[in-house]
Amino acid sequence: METRIALITGGSRGLGRSMAEHLARRGVGSIVTYRSRQDEAAAVVAALEAQGAKGAALQLDVGDASTFGAFAGRVREALAATWKRDRFDFLVNNAGEGLHRPFAETSEADLDLLYRVHLKGPYLLTQRLLPLLADGGRIVMISSGLARFAMPGASAYASMKGGVEVLTRYLAKELGARGISVNTVAPGAIETDFNGGRVRDNKQLNQAIAAATALGRAGLPDDVGGAVSALLLDGARWINAQRIEVSGGQGI
């Protein structure tokens, strides 16, 4: 079987890195993107290669749609150079920007930034990459448990993720003719450096999340990386247009 290839935005750290590593264990190579930390992205590629998979790292700011055309060109070059392919199989729109701010204090600039990164960026990037995505491929959009349950300070972030969930259904409808499935994975609170590492480093917050979660702890990157990997592989081919929350049962 021809090696399958994933493109994971924000794949140089946290959830994205975990996704790439889980896929590598199943023989899937990855193009991971980074915004500024090339060293972290290079470390991910090295980790994939250590598991016997190929990898490539490309710079991308998902909040700057003017760069997407040039980025698609670099993807095409990376596919040819690393895999001798002209298509990839899986797209994971994972890159994100955190914001914890009360509704009354959220500025227009805050809202615009989150819109560019979480909704406009994935919309236009997916559009730009469609010619490079293989027929029968899969797209995973990353949302958040905060689009289902509400916590003070997340109104702007969660609103954009709600938009991502609607977009998922429309993409599934319009790309079905090419055999491309599209789903949303919505993590709960995860211990990463996202949003300043609040969930990981704030002991009081971490304990409150654990108390509100059926499985009794905050999530870890591997909880999400494993779920995304499973969704992309063959056993999940008939799952389409769904929102799949990966939260351990938070807020139920």
Disulfide bonds with the S-S distance in Angstrom:
none
